[in-house]
């Protein structure tokens, strides 16, 4: 068929379908973005905490240090739990790393919100100086890092955990076979 023999409306329905698909995808993306922003603004969790809240006017250096200790503790807990889950020997196929991570994550995210409310990172990060801004940035980044660690753990659980368990069993079987060769006293 030559180019000149195409009918003017021959591909019109396909172009319309693609345009609807394209506009629908963009609309869905904007709707998800708007829902995420609305959720963050309107339905952020109510957090109870003990102790004083950081004030913008003349902040107490002891409270700033306490905020730093809280963020450091969040960092340490996240780091340690990840290392424990990745580094502990497989205990069998009944082990569910995801369940263990989610149990840890529920408490950790509550602590994260509590520290955010007490230290007012979202409200004050631009108005309290460089040191506070760096602390607020680390606090915010920890939440994203938790999701990255979760991704690593899920991939580990899917790909390597069974292989490591099989290797451990092979080592145990080998050891028992060698022990059986030892002379009995």
SULZILIN-V653171 format. One record per pair of residues at least 6 apart in sequence whose C-alpha atoms are under 6 Angstrom apart, sorted by sequence separation. I is the first residue (numbers start at 1). J is the second residue. D is the distance in whole Angstrom. If there is no record, write none. Layout:
I | J | D
I | J | D
This chain:
125 | 133 | 5
125 | 136 | 6
121 | 136 | 5
67 | 119 | 6
53 | 118 | 5
54 | 119 | 5
47 | 114 | 6
90 | 165 | 6
